[in-house]
């Protein structure tokens, strides 16, 4: 029986997992970026709706100031959150 150097099974499995992980890395990166972009699109949608609500509320004869200020606070929060997404994406996927 010829003598062959056979790696231990655990090493063989580790190598194949490593190779698989390496092959999937670009796909995972695209998925992560797409998830963040989807969340930012949801924020944009909510911002547009809030802006319309704010304009409508300001056009009323009796302005409900507490409600108006709550909506302005929400706009500021959503804008900050969107810029945080952009900052995180820029750090995760720097342009060369």
C-alpha positions as CSV (number, residue, x, y, z in Angstrom):
1,X,0.0,0.0,0.0
2,X,1.7,3.2,-1.1
3,X,2.3,5.8,1.6
4,X,0.5,9.1,0.9
5,X,0.4,12.2,3.0
6,X,-3.3,12.6,3.8
7,X,-4.3,15.6,5.8
8,X,-6.5,15.1,8.9
9,X,-10.2,15.3,8.1
10,X,-10.7,18.5,10.2
11,X,-8.0,20.3,8.1
12,X,-9.7,19.2,4.9
13,X,-13.0,20.5,6.1
14,X,-11.5,23.7,7.3
15,X,-9.8,24.3,3.9
16,X,-13.0,23.7,2.0
17,X,-15.0,26.1,4.3
18,X,-12.3,28.7,3.9
19,X,-12.4,28.3,0.1
20,X,-16.1,28.5,0.1
21,X,-16.1,31.6,2.3
22,X,-13.6,33.2,0.0
23,X,-15.7,32.5,-3.0
24,X,-18.8,33.9,-1.3
25,X,-17.2,37.1,0.0
26,X,-18.1,39.3,-3.0
27,X,-21.7,38.1,-3.0
28,X,-22.0,38.8,0.8
29,X,-20.5,42.2,0.3
30,X,-23.1,43.0,-2.4
31,X,-25.9,41.7,-0.2
32,X,-24.8,43.9,2.7
33,X,-24.5,46.9,0.5
34,X,-28.0,46.2,-1.0
35,X,-29.5,45.8,2.5
36,X,-28.2,49.2,3.6
37,X,-29.3,50.8,0.3
38,X,-32.8,49.4,0.8
39,X,-33.0,50.8,4.4
40,X,-31.9,54.2,3.0
41,X,-34.6,54.0,0.4
42,X,-37.2,53.3,3.1
43,X,-35.8,56.4,5.0
44,X,-36.2,58.5,1.9
45,X,-39.8,57.3,1.4
46,X,-40.6,58.2,5.0
47,X,-38.9,61.6,4.7
48,X,-40.9,62.5,1.6
49,X,-44.2,61.5,3.4
50,X,-43.2,63.5,6.5
51,X,-42.3,66.6,4.4
52,X,-45.7,66.4,2.7
53,X,-47.4,66.1,6.1
54,X,-45.5,69.1,7.4
55,X,-46.5,71.2,4.5
56,X,-50.1,70.2,4.8
57,X,-50.1,70.9,8.5
58,X,-48.6,74.3,8.0
59,X,-51.3,75.2,5.5
60,X,-54.1,74.6,8.0
61,X,-55.8,77.5,9.7
62,X,-55.1,76.1,13.2
63,X,-51.5,74.7,13.4
64,X,-51.0,72.0,15.9
65,X,-47.5,73.0,17.0
66,X,-46.7,70.0,19.2
67,X,-47.5,67.7,16.4
68,X,-45.6,69.8,13.9
69,X,-42.5,69.9,16.1
70,X,-42.8,66.1,16.6
71,X,-42.7,65.7,12.8
72,X,-39.7,68.1,12.5
73,X,-37.9,66.0,15.1
74,X,-38.7,62.8,13.3
75,X,-37.3,64.4,10.0
76,X,-34.1,65.4,11.8
77,X,-33.7,61.9,13.2
78,X,-34.3,60.2,9.8
79,X,-31.9,62.5,8.1
80,X,-29.2,61.8,10.7
81,X,-29.9,58.1,10.4
82,X,-29.5,58.3,6.6
83,X,-26.2,60.1,7.0
84,X,-25.1,57.4,9.4
85,X,-25.9,54.7,6.9
86,X,-23.9,56.6,4.3
87,X,-20.9,57.0,6.6
88,X,-21.0,53.3,7.5
89,X,-21.2,52.3,3.9
90,X,-18.3,54.6,3.0
91,X,-16.2,52.9,5.7
92,X,-17.2,49.4,4.8
93,X,-16.9,49.9,1.0
94,X,-14.3,52.7,0.5
95,X,-13.8,53.9,-3.1
96,X,-10.3,53.5,-4.2
